[in-house]
Amino acid sequence: MTNTLKKKLRQNPAFSTKKRNAVPSGLKTLLRRFKKLKFEYVECGRIDSIADGIARVYGLDGVQAGELLEFLPKSGEVIRGMALNLEKQFVGAVLFGNDAALKEGDFSRRTKSIISVPAGLFLRGRVLDPLGQPLDNKGALPATKQELIERKAPGIQLRARIDSPMATGIRAVDSLVPIGNGQRELIIGDRQTGKTAIAVDTMIHQTTLRQLEADYVSSKTVSSCIGAEKAGSTCVYVAIGQKRSSVAQLAKKLEEVNAMPWTVIIAATASDSAPLQFLAPYAGCTIAEYFRDIGEPTVIIYDDLSKQAVAYRQLSLLLRRPPGREAYPGDVFYCHSRLLERAANMGKGYSLTALPIIETQAGDLSAYIPTNVISITDGQCALEADLFFKGIRPAINVGLSVSRVGSAAQIKAMKKVAGQLKLLLAQYRENAAFAQFASDLDASTKKVLERGERLTQILKQDQFATTSTPIQVVMLYAGSKGYLDILSLDQINQFMTLVVNDLTTYSWPFVETIIATKDFDSDAESSMQEYITDMVNYIQSN
């Protein structure tokens, strides 16, 4: 200490305190600016172990179940994942990408957002993955609000009874196992029995009706009001565990028949990871709910949920969750029930119809996953391999198929012809089984067998050859009333071809009556009988 400083301290003892407590003015300015700044903290963790697409992460204490995580390998590429297991010290996360670049000790960080997908009208005509990323080379999606893929199903009070048909254009389905708007109808059968064919035909028929309604609205220069009763539906198709070539062929076919503008495809193919296959149905359902909530009747097809269950089983076993029956986790039922419960009819045109598909092994409907989904849905359309190989396509087993909504999902005209049709087919099945062991049959039994064969022939239908409901009514009326008993099976095919071409090309009064009133009175019935008789005579004369 210098003599000058000692002298100043003796003269003014407060001098040293003043110097020590003094804060430069520049530092004060920095402090004020620092207090005004708002910092965002990123919660990071490190990978403890990683294998088979599963990462155990420590350090993410505040993470939520289902939260999107980002993993940062040394290569610089960001790999996304989802938190599923929340343990005391670790978080079990599943990865959506290739885990080859990740190693122990690499960083992971929270995004503080639960898994969500984009939703909007712009999704029509697009092919997406379960995270909302385009797969169709049609450009990026516009920025929009994200919707959570896991949402609560509508409550009981919010639902309306199912009272309007969701026409598939397939005669066997619309007459025997009718589907209503808001229903959950399971399509179940062995592989290669035509399950996807029924779903695709339904999509084509519904989008065709939707396009006709849109063209009608445009021609009348009026706008279609939200929530109004609409003809046809917007379709969402969820492909789970399928080949990429199959999804590409489906998209190409929908483009050819002009159905793609009213369709959204969510694809988690066989080459994608198990987490993406597990998430795909929930992502598709969220997108379908968006269309339902703006007043668009919507149909969603899950093809198929048995592959989703296998993917969920794989995730659960790798996450070391305890296995149950057939090694599936105990909550696999809840996995499907919380998904299918989101389908509902909300009334006034707001409806979401679900068509889940389940693949069986050797026709075993009593396996774990099939019985689970059968108990959740409102009916099932069971396909049989033996019928398929006999040429009866769609190969619907009428005895095992049921619609728990029933005739409430049919128009009055269809009710009149379908009720008698079910009885005749039941009699045919019973007598056909008996006739295998009998050599001599009486006249009444032969008559039942002959009519049953002709009704079965009427219910056969080629793929991509859907028919409108009024034309179906005419065909089924002709078969159930016995007008076609005098025709051979080949002539019945000719009859159906002529009826479709004639009723589609020309306007007939009884068809207009069915379209306008959804029923036919005695006058329309007389005209229909006369038309059928003339058509049968024409075929016989040629």
Salt bridges, closest charged atoms under 4 A:
GLU43 OE1 - ARG110 NH1 3.05
GLU67 OE2 - ARG110 NE 2.92
GLU70 OE1 - ARG109 NE 2.73
GLU87 OE1 - ARG56 NH2 3.43
ASP136 OD2 - ARG126 NE 2.79
GLU150 OE2 - ARG338 NH2 2.90
GLU213 OE1 - ARG210 NH1 2.44
GLU255 OE2 - LYS138 NZ 3.17
ASP272 OD1 - ARG244 NH2 3.32
GLU289 OE1 - ARG151 NH1 3.54
GLU289 OE1 - ARG342 NH2 2.85
ASP293 OD2 - ARG151 NH2 3.94
ASP293 OD1 - ARG292 NE 3.01
GLU296 OE2 - ARG124 NH2 3.48
GLU296 OE2 - ARG210 NH2 2.88
ASP304 OD2 - LYS307 NZ 2.94
GLU341 OE1 - ARG159 NH2 3.60
GLU341 OE2 - ARG184 NH1 2.77
GLU359 OE1 - LYS307 NZ 3.74
ASP378 OD1 - ARG184 NH2 2.88
ASP485 OD2 - ARG451 NH2 2.76
ASP519 OD1 - LYS416 NZ 2.96
